[in-house]
Amino acid sequence: MSIDFGKKEAREGYLQAKLDDLLDGINASYGQSLLDELMSRLEATIDDFNKEVDDLMGSLKKSSEEKEKLIQQIKAGNPEKTEVKNSDESSEEDVERELSEWEKRLEGIS
């Protein structure tokens, strides 16, 4: 049995079949509503993950482009025109910003 996980319909069908097998015992009382809630949460989780990966890739691309420009400026003999951030300061700011985003998410969950 080959499942094409690249297609949304195939993934949903696979999950539906597996969850139906797991939920046979409680299906009479809670099955469909539980399954609907689980599917909506899975979709939200996947959407959040995809957004975070897209943001990460965008940031990685931007960083790579900035490094490439810096290398080109250095090769051209114009290092005085380049502006380099202190890596310790920028990483501390990123950690503080990242922690505050996670704190907001945790507050939203509870």
N, C-alpha and C positions, 0 to 999 in steps of 0.2 A: 504494500500500500504506500504510494508516494503522494505526499502532500506538498503543494507549492505554497510555502509560507510567505512568498513574495506578494501574494494576492490577499486582500483583506477578507474576501468571502471565504477563501479556503481556511484562513486562520480562525475566523469566527465559527465555521462549521466544525473544525477540529476541536476547538474549545467547547462548543456546545455538546458535541458527542461525549467528550471526556467528562464534562460536568454532569451530564445526564446520568452517566454511569455512577458517579459519586453520590448523586442526590436521590437515588432510587428510594432510600429508606425514609426520607422526609418529604418526598415529592407531594404526597397527598395534602399536607397542610401548608407548607411554605415554599414548595419547589419553584414555581414560576416567578413569584415576587422576589425570592432570594436570588434566582438566576438573573433576573432583570437588573437587580441592584448590583450584583457582582459584575455583570457585563458592562454596565455604565461606569463602574469604578475602574475596571480594567482599561476601558477606552480612555478615561481621563488620565490614568497613569501613563499610558502609552503616549498620549498627546503631550503631557508634561515632559516626558523623557525626550520625545522628538524635538520639542521646543528648546530644551536645555542643550541637546546635542547641536542643533542649528546655531544657537548662540555661541557655544564653545567653538564650533568650526569657524564662525565669523570672526571671533576674537583671535583665533589662531592665524587666520588668513591676514588679518590686519597687522598682527605682530610680525608675521613673516614679511609682509610688504615693507614695514618700517625698517626691519633689519636689512633687507635687500637694498633699500635706499641708502642706509648708513654705509653699507659695504661699498656701494657705488661711489658715494662721496669720498670715502677714504681712498679708494682706488684712483679717483680723479685728482687726489692731492688737495682736497678741500676739507680736512678734518676740523678746521676751526668753525665751519658753518654748521657742523652737526651739533645737535643738542641731545645729550644722553641723560636719562633719568637715573637717579640713584636707585638701584634695584632693591635695597633694603627698605627705603621709604615706600616705594610703590607696592612691594609685596605686603607690607604691614597694612597699607590702606586697603588692598584687595581682601586681606583676611578679615579686617573689620567690616567691610562692606558685605562680604560673603556671610559672616556670622550674623549680621543683622537681618539679612534676607532669610536665613534659616530660622532665626528666632521668630520672625513674623509668621513663617509657615507653621512653626510649632504652636504659636498662640492661636492660629486659625484652626488647628486640628482639635485643640482641647476646648 
